[in-house]
Amino acid sequence: MLHFVRNEKGVLLPAAMLLLLIVCLSLFATTAAYQSKYRTYDSLEKSNINATIIKIDNFKERENNLDM
């Protein structure tokens, strides 16, 4: 393994840069996937909250109509 580190053919720097590129791209891809999933769940939560509010308002209106 040490002969590879002492190799003077210039392979170590491109290999290190390639490894850094792969790690960075995988990190960015993971982060983007997480953000997309989080945005989806957040929008679903907001739509469910709005639907719940509408159903509660409808229930209150029906209750008021029955009382009259």
Protein Blocks (a to p, Z undefined) as FASTA:
>chain_A
ZZmmmpcnhpmmmmmmmmmmmmmmmmmmmmmmmmmmmmmmmmmmmmmmmmmmmmmmmmmm
mmmmmmZZ
